[in-house]
């Protein structure tokens, strides 16, 4: 089973705080269920819990939900939260702390009533997974009384992929230091962007057709059908696919609903603005894509138009669009964006004036505690003109927060306080 130590550490940091519901969110098939299995095993290895203290429910498991007595309503939600609550309560060990895990909780209507009832039990520690941000709408969040923490999970980061890639390829090295010392990072990166960071695809290593079929038929169709088509009652899935492919094809470009409408109409797809708007909402809520808003660096305020969008997994984009036009620059930018949010940053696109010209900083990355970092991403800056162009937006910023230029060029350096780093070294945490 693939280890996910960073997420295990996050779960362990909240373990024992029974007054808080722990909710792991992320795109379908990113490894949330396996994470719970790993965590349950860790609880047992650490002698914190035995089998009698662990109750695990998967709401996608038809056999288990039927055994509990849950049924499906006309809107495809599971109903009968009282039966689920009774089922769990009957299995609790009254003499010990119990750990309750419920997978894909958003499938159950009124799931928050179950979560709250369990949270109020003094001897119950509650863990949930969810594949849709809609579950955190204001009404639902309020119904939990703010008594929850969200752990945001993604498909494999490049570092996680690289470590697994070496092991799956039969490598005998066992430590992170050895892997990084003797690694062919460029080859691993090419596999990462052409194949996928979804954990299941590692079992299909090098079989790109098998991987593409899995990403399209299992990850994409499953997510779209359950989280977008049913929720928004979209009858024409061809229109939905057209919007998705347009969005995937335009990662890293400033995008608006109107620009999507114009682009699709020019290609022969007549899709209304409200339909496009609903599809984008569905893509964001299902974590298939992320929205990166623009930020006025000098004015310190967010701008409400022409955001950028990034896909949750480059391999999924490759499966949907093919590899004939890989758009290497925007793909690298997408990978850096995913790494920044993986590291816990809130990320936006920076705008700032350099003289009379408005220039763009690829990423403004913020963390709690006042941490701010600026990033520019480019394939290479081998010529002086290229280097000057990429440095210019960072040089226009007059504060003292760290500034980085990430490229595929070998080695590192510094220009006027701006650190130039090899992006693969940065992704692997070596710099």
Buried (B, 14 or more C-beta within 10 A) or exposed (E): EBBBEBBBEBBBEBBEEBEBBBBBBBBBBBBBBBBBEBBBEBBBEEEBBEEEBBBBBBBBBEEBBEEBEBEBEEEEBBBBBEBBBEBBBEBBBEEEBBBBBBBBBBBBBBBBBBBBBBBEBEEBBBBBBBBBBBBBEEEBBEBBEEBBBBBBBBBBBBBBBBBBBBBBEEBEBEEEEEBBEEBEBEEBBEBBBBBBBBBBBBEBBEEBEBBBEBBEEBBBBBBBEBBBBBBBEBEEBEBBBBBBBBBBBBBBEBBEBEBBBEBBEEEEBEBEEEBBBBBBBBBBBBBBBBEBBBBBBEEEEEBEEBBBBBBBBBBBBBBBBEEEEBBEEBBBBBBBBBBBBBBEBEBBBBBBEEEEEEBBBBBBBBEEEEEBBBBBBBBEBEEEEBBEBBBBBBBBBEEEBEBBBBBBBEEBEEBEEBBBBBBBBBBBEBB
